[in-house]
Amino acid sequence: MKKLQFLGAFFIILSLLILALTHQGFKIQEFKKNGVIKEARIHKKYKSEKSEPWGIRSVKQSPRYSHITKSDYYFDISFFKDKEGEKSIFKFTKTSFKVSDKTISKIKKGSSIEIIYIPENPEGSIIAFKDFENNFYQLPEEKITQYNQKGKKASAIIQEIDKKDKIVKVSFMLSSVSGLGELISSTIPVSKSIYDSFNTGDKIEIVYLAEDPQIAVSKKMLDSLIYLNPYMGILIIIVLILIGIYLISNKKLNKREVEGIVKTLDEIQALLIKANEIEWAKNIGKIKEEFESAKPQEVKILARKTINLFGGMGSFNDIVLYVNHKADPELNDLFNKLKNELFGRLEELAIN
């Protein structure tokens, strides 16, 4: 594959990379235009670290890598999705409840615990969900039925632990208070600067899509993003693909045309030899060799140069073939047909 074809392939690969950026641009633009801004509560912050190989192989092809650590930062958040035509009110509550020895041994301050509560009396009905399942609270049958039918499960953050009395104090968001809307829990990626700026329990401004509130992003992070205008991206992709296809197919087109010219020259040379036109046969042979060895960017110039054979007195166009000192009509008909075919191929190649 020649330079032009490599360049064409590069343009097509580049268009695929820009396609990814364009898709990202559409998503960012959708958040900026249609996103709903809300305040969310941070329940947990954490980072994920991965060690990845980096480096080059030695001359002996034995891998010699160093390793770099890549860190990604996340917040687990909760917020209330607005009800249509109704503004939501942010509600965050704290309360305490008793837990079993098994639960107290597994939890620690700052971790999360799964709870269940009755929406009509959230603060007064919160208990640990695992302990409820294990019948630790020895509740009456009607109360168990009430929890099973109406109970709401949620994740709460442990603020304090009293190991002596087996009491935990937690904070969490309510999902059943009138006017609050639907409680949404999600995980959002954040930058290191945002990660360092917020603590568990803080409020953070987020943007979510109304049709899919699980997908949310920090408003501060969204505002700082630099992105490719998606419509400009589509235009660039179309231009790059068209240029790439042209550059790749141009070689194939030239190759087919050159093969056709060489075949016609070969047939003409055979007729000239048959008619004992040795000098013209040698000239046609040289031209054929030049086309066979010509680079793609040289064939148009060679085609124009070869067309000059057909001009002027005593030119290639004036040749009449003789066999046994007599003009051979059948041979000359074929010769003229091949000359016309050659001229047409040369002209088409020179112009295009």
C-alpha positions as CSV (number, residue, x, y, z in Angstrom):
1,M,0.0,0.0,0.0
2,K,1.4,3.3,-1.1
3,K,1.6,6.6,0.8
4,L,-1.8,7.9,-0.5
5,Q,-3.5,4.7,0.5
6,F,-2.0,4.9,4.0
7,L,-3.2,8.5,4.2
8,G,-6.7,7.4,3.2
9,A,-6.8,4.7,5.8
10,F,-5.5,7.1,8.4
11,F,-8.4,9.6,7.5
12,I,-10.9,6.8,8.0
13,I,-9.5,5.7,11.3
14,L,-9.4,9.4,12.4
15,S,-13.1,9.7,11.4
16,L,-13.9,6.7,13.8
17,L,-12.1,8.5,16.7
18,I,-14.0,11.7,15.9
19,L,-17.2,9.6,15.8
20,A,-16.6,8.7,19.5
21,L,-16.0,12.3,20.4
22,T,-19.1,13.3,18.5
23,H,-21.2,10.8,20.4
24,Q,-19.7,12.1,23.7
25,G,-20.6,15.7,22.4
26,F,-24.2,14.7,21.9
27,K,-24.5,13.3,25.4
28,I,-22.9,16.4,27.0
29,Q,-25.1,18.7,24.9
30,E,-28.1,16.7,26.0
31,F,-27.2,17.2,29.7
32,K,-26.6,20.9,29.1
33,K,-29.9,21.5,27.3
34,N,-32.3,19.1,28.8
35,G,-30.7,18.2,32.2
36,V,-32.5,18.8,35.5
37,I,-30.4,20.5,38.2
38,K,-30.9,19.1,41.7
39,E,-29.2,18.9,45.0
40,A,-28.1,15.4,46.0
41,R,-26.7,14.0,49.3
42,I,-23.4,12.2,49.2
43,H,-23.7,8.9,51.1
44,K,-20.3,7.5,50.3
45,K,-17.1,8.5,48.5
46,Y,-14.4,6.2,47.3
47,K,-11.8,5.7,44.7
48,S,-10.8,2.8,42.5
49,E,-7.1,2.2,41.8
50,K,-5.7,0.1,39.0
51,S,-2.1,-0.7,38.3
52,E,-1.5,-0.9,34.5
53,P,1.7,-1.8,32.6
54,W,3.5,0.9,30.8
55,G,6.7,0.9,28.8
56,I,8.4,-0.6,25.7
57,R,9.9,-4.0,24.9
58,S,13.6,-4.4,24.8
59,V,15.7,-5.2,21.7
60,K,15.5,-8.9,22.7
61,Q,11.7,-8.7,22.8
62,S,11.6,-9.5,26.5
63,P,8.9,-7.4,28.2
64,R,10.3,-4.7,30.5
65,Y,7.5,-2.7,31.8
66,S,7.1,-0.2,34.6
67,H,3.6,0.2,36.2
68,I,1.4,3.3,36.6
69,T,-1.5,3.6,39.0
70,K,-4.7,5.0,37.6
71,S,-7.3,6.3,40.1
72,D,-11.0,6.9,39.4
73,Y,-13.1,8.8,41.9
74,Y,-16.8,8.2,42.7
75,F,-19.7,9.4,44.9
76,D,-22.7,7.3,45.9
77,I,-25.5,9.9,46.0
78,S,-29.3,10.1,46.5
79,F,-31.7,12.7,45.4
80,F,-35.4,13.2,44.8
81,K,-36.7,13.3,41.2
82,D,-39.2,16.1,40.7
83,K,-42.8,15.1,40.3
84,E,-44.3,16.7,37.1
85,G,-45.5,20.2,37.9
86,E,-44.3,20.0,41.5
87,K,-41.1,21.3,43.1
88,S,-39.4,18.8,45.3
89,I,-38.3,19.6,48.9
90,F,-35.0,18.2,50.1
91,K,-35.4,16.0,53.2
92,F,-32.6,14.4,55.1
93,T,-33.1,12.8,58.5
94,K,-31.2,11.3,61.4
95,T,-32.3,8.7,63.9
96,S,-31.2,5.9,66.2
97,F,-32.2,2.3,66.6
98,K,-31.2,-0.9,68.3
99,V,-29.3,-3.7,66.4
100,S,-28.2,-7.3,67.1
101,D,-24.8,-8.5,68.3
102,K,-24.2,-9.9,64.8
103,T,-24.9,-6.6,63.1
104,I,-22.9,-4.5,65.6
105,S,-19.8,-6.7,64.9
106,K,-20.0,-6.1,61.2
107,I,-20.5,-2.4,61.0
108,K,-18.3,0.6,61.5
109,K,-18.7,4.4,61.6
110,G,-19.0,5.8,58.1
111,S,-20.1,2.6,56.5
112,S,-23.7,2.0,55.2
113,I,-26.4,-0.2,56.6
114,E,-29.6,-1.4,55.0
115,I,-32.7,-0.3,56.9
116,I,-36.4,-0.6,56.6
117,Y,-39.1,1.8,57.8
118,I,-42.9,2.6,57.6
119,P,-43.5,5.7,55.4
120,E,-46.2,7.1,57.7
121,N,-43.7,7.2,60.7
122,P,-40.2,7.0,59.2
123,E,-38.2,8.3,62.2
124,G,-40.1,6.1,64.7
125,S,-40.1,2.9,62.7
126,I,-36.6,2.5,61.4
127,I,-34.9,-0.9,62.0
128,A,-32.0,-2.8,60.5
129,F,-33.3,-4.9,57.6
130,K,-31.1,-7.9,58.2
131,D,-32.2,-8.0,61.9
132,F,-35.8,-7.7,60.7
133,E,-35.4,-10.7,58.4
134,N,-33.8,-12.7,61.3
135,N,-36.7,-11.8,63.6
136,F,-34.4,-10.0,66.1
137,Y,-37.0,-7.4,67.1
138,Q,-39.7,-10.0,68.0
139,L,-42.4,-7.9,66.4
140,P,-46.1,-8.8,66.6
141,E,-47.5,-10.6,63.5
142,E,-49.5,-7.5,62.4
143,K,-46.4,-5.3,62.6
144,I,-44.4,-7.8,60.6
145,T,-47.2,-7.8,58.0
146,Q,-47.1,-4.0,57.9
147,Y,-43.3,-3.9,57.3
148,N,-43.6,-6.6,54.6
149,Q,-46.5,-4.8,52.8
150,K,-45.7,-1.1,53.3
151,G,-42.0,-1.1,54.4
152,K,-39.5,1.0,52.5
153,K,-35.9,-0.2,52.2
154,A,-33.1,2.3,52.1
155,S,-29.3,2.6,52.6
156,A,-28.3,4.7,55.6
157,I,-24.9,6.0,56.7
158,I,-23.7,5.1,60.2
159,Q,-22.8,8.3,62.2
160,E,-22.3,6.8,65.7
161,I,-22.1,3.3,67.3
162,D,-22.9,2.6,70.9
163,K,-21.5,-0.9,71.3
164,K,-22.5,-1.2,75.0
165,D,-26.2,-0.6,74.4
166,K,-26.1,-1.8,70.8
167,I,-27.5,1.4,69.4
168,V,-26.6,3.0,66.1
169,K,-27.2,6.5,64.9
170,V,-27.7,6.9,61.2
171,S,-28.5,9.5,58.5
172,F,-30.5,8.8,55.4
173,M,-32.9,10.3,52.8
174,L,-36.6,9.7,53.1
175,S,-38.5,8.5,50.0
176,S,-42.1,8.7,51.2
177,V,-42.6,12.3,52.4
178,S,-45.3,14.2,50.5
179,G,-43.8,16.5,47.9
180,L,-40.4,14.9,47.7
181,G,-41.0,12.9,44.6
182,E,-39.2,9.6,43.7
183,L,-36.0,8.8,45.6
184,I,-33.1,8.0,43.2
185,S,-29.8,6.4,44.2
186,S,-26.9,6.6,41.8
187,T,-23.1,6.6,41.5
188,I,-21.4,9.4,39.7
189,P,-17.8,9.7,38.6
190,V,-16.0,12.9,39.8
191,S,-12.6,14.6,39.3
192,K,-10.0,14.5,42.0
193,S,-10.5,18.2,42.8
194,I,-14.3,17.6,43.4
195,Y,-13.5,14.4,45.4
196,D,-11.3,16.3,47.7
197,S,-13.8,19.2,48.1
198,F,-16.7,17.2,49.4
199,N,-17.2,14.8,52.4
200,T,-19.8,12.1,53.1
201,G,-23.1,13.8,54.1
202,D,-22.5,17.0,52.1
203,K,-24.8,18.2,49.4
204,I,-23.7,18.4,45.8
205,E,-25.3,20.0,42.8
206,I,-26.0,17.4,40.1
207,V,-27.6,17.2,36.7
208,Y,-29.8,14.3,35.6
209,L,-31.9,13.4,32.6
210,A,-35.6,13.3,33.3
211,E,-36.2,10.1,31.2
212,D,-33.3,8.3,32.9
213,P,-32.5,9.8,36.3
214,Q,-30.1,7.0,37.2
215,I,-27.6,8.7,34.8
216,A,-26.4,11.8,36.6
217,V,-23.3,14.0,36.6
218,S,-21.8,16.6,38.9
219,K,-22.9,20.1,37.6
220,K,-19.5,21.5,38.4
221,M,-17.8,18.7,36.4
222,L,-20.3,19.2,33.5
223,D,-19.6,22.9,33.4
224,S,-15.8,22.3,33.1
225,L,-16.0,19.8,30.2
226,I,-14.6,20.9,26.9
227,Y,-16.3,19.0,24.1
228,L,-16.6,18.8,20.3
229,N,-19.8,20.4,18.8
230,P,-21.6,17.2,17.6
231,Y,-22.8,18.8,14.4
232,M,-19.4,20.0,13.5
233,G,-18.1,16.5,14.3
234,I,-20.6,15.0,11.9
235,L,-19.4,17.3,9.1
236,I,-15.7,16.5,9.8
237,I,-16.5,12.8,9.8
238,I,-18.2,12.9,6.4
239,V,-15.3,14.9,4.9
240,L,-12.7,12.6,6.3
241,I,-14.5,9.4,5.1
242,L,-15.0,10.8,1.6
243,I,-11.3,11.8,1.4
244,G,-10.2,8.5,2.8
245,I,-12.4,6.5,0.3
246,Y,-11.1,8.6,-2.6
247,L,-7.5,8.1,-1.7
248,I,-7.9,4.3,-1.2
249,S,-10.0,3.7,-4.2
250,N,-7.9,6.0,-6.4
251,K,-5.1,3.4,-6.4
252,K,-7.5,0.6,-7.3
253,L,-9.0,2.7,-10.1
254,N,-5.6,3.6,-11.5
255,K,-4.4,0.0,-11.2
256,R,-7.4,-1.3,-13.2
257,E,-6.9,1.4,-15.9
258,V,-3.1,0.7,-16.1
259,E,-3.7,-3.0,-16.4
260,G,-6.1,-2.3,-19.3
261,I,-3.6,-0.1,-21.1
262,V,-0.8,-2.6,-20.6
263,K,-3.0,-5.4,-22.1
264,T,-3.8,-3.3,-25.1
265,L,-0.2,-2.3,-25.6
266,D,0.8,-5.9,-25.5
267,E,-1.7,-6.8,-28.2
268,I,-0.6,-3.9,-30.4
269,Q,3.1,-4.9,-29.9
270,A,2.2,-8.5,-31.1
271,L,0.6,-7.1,-34.3
272,L,3.6,-4.8,-35.0
273,I,6.0,-7.7,-34.7
274,K,3.8,-9.8,-37.0
275,A,3.9,-7.0,-39.6
276,N,7.7,-6.6,-39.1
277,E,7.4,-3.1,-37.6
278,I,10.3,-3.8,-35.3
279,E,11.1,-0.2,-34.3
280,W,7.5,0.6,-33.4
281,A,7.3,-2.7,-31.6
282,K,10.3,-1.7,-29.5
283,N,8.8,1.7,-28.7
284,I,5.5,0.2,-27.7
285,G,7.4,-2.3,-25.5
286,K,9.2,0.5,-23.7
287,I,6.0,2.4,-23.1
288,K,4.4,-0.8,-21.8
289,E,7.3,-1.3,-19.3
290,E,7.0,2.3,-18.2
291,F,3.3,1.8,-17.3
292,E,4.1,-1.5,-15.5
293,S,6.7,0.2,-13.3
294,A,5.0,3.6,-12.9
295,K,3.9,4.9,-9.5
296,P,0.2,5.8,-9.1
297,Q,1.0,9.5,-9.1
298,E,3.0,9.1,-12.3
299,V,0.5,7.4,-14.6
300,K,-1.4,10.5,-15.6
301,I,1.7,12.2,-16.8
302,L,2.7,9.0,-18.7
303,A,-0.7,8.8,-20.2
304,R,-0.5,12.4,-21.5
305,K,3.0,11.7,-22.9
306,T,1.8,8.5,-24.7
307,I,-1.1,10.4,-26.3
308,N,1.5,12.5,-28.2
309,L,2.3,9.3,-30.3
310,F,-1.0,9.8,-32.1
311,G,-0.3,13.4,-33.3
312,G,1.5,14.7,-36.5
313,M,2.6,13.2,-39.8
314,G,4.3,9.8,-39.7
315,S,2.9,9.3,-36.2
316,F,1.6,6.1,-34.7
317,N,-1.8,6.9,-36.0
318,D,-0.6,6.7,-39.6
319,I,0.9,3.2,-39.5
320,V,-0.5,0.6,-42.0
321,L,0.4,-3.0,-41.4
322,Y,1.8,-5.1,-44.3
323,V,2.2,-8.9,-44.4
324,N,4.2,-10.2,-47.3
325,H,4.4,-6.7,-48.8
326,K,0.6,-6.5,-48.9
327,A,-1.7,-4.5,-46.6
328,D,-3.7,-7.0,-44.6
329,P,-7.3,-5.6,-44.2
330,E,-8.2,-8.0,-41.3
331,L,-4.9,-7.2,-39.5
332,N,-5.4,-3.4,-40.0
333,D,-9.0,-3.5,-38.8
334,L,-7.9,-5.2,-35.6
335,F,-4.9,-2.8,-35.3
336,N,-7.1,0.3,-35.8
337,K,-9.6,-1.1,-33.2
338,L,-6.8,-1.5,-30.7
339,K,-5.4,2.0,-31.4
340,N,-8.7,3.6,-30.8
341,E,-9.1,1.5,-27.6
342,L,-5.7,2.6,-26.4
343,F,-6.3,6.3,-27.2
344,G,-9.7,6.2,-25.3
345,R,-8.0,4.6,-22.3
346,L,-5.1,7.1,-22.3
347,E,-7.5,10.0,-22.7
348,E,-9.7,8.9,-19.8
349,L,-6.8,8.3,-17.5
350,A,-5.1,11.7,-18.4
351,I,-8.4,13.6,-17.8
352,N,-9.5,11.9,-14.7
